[in-house]
Amino acid sequence: MAQLIIESKKYGLITVGVGENIDHDKLNTISGGSPCTFLAKTAAELNDVIKPIQRHIMFADAHNGNYCHKK
C-alpha cells in the first residue's frame, strides 16, 4: 500500500521510529527517504520530532501538498 501511495505522487509518507532497534532501511523505504524518517530513542523524545514534522506539513500546505516523495 505504501508503495502505491508513493508512486501516485499525490501524497507523501512520514515515518516515525521509536526505540533502540529501529530498522532505518525499512522506514526509509516506506517514507520518502531519510528526510521523511524521524527517530526517537524513547517515547519521551518524540517531542523532539514534532517541530520537524510540522515543518514538512506546512511546506506541503504551501506547495500543493507535495512533500516526502521519492525521486
Secondary structure, DSSP 8 states (H G I E B T S, - for coil): -HHHHHHHTS----EEEESSS--HHHHHHHTTSGGGEEEESSGGGGHHHHHHHHHHHHHHHHTTT--S---
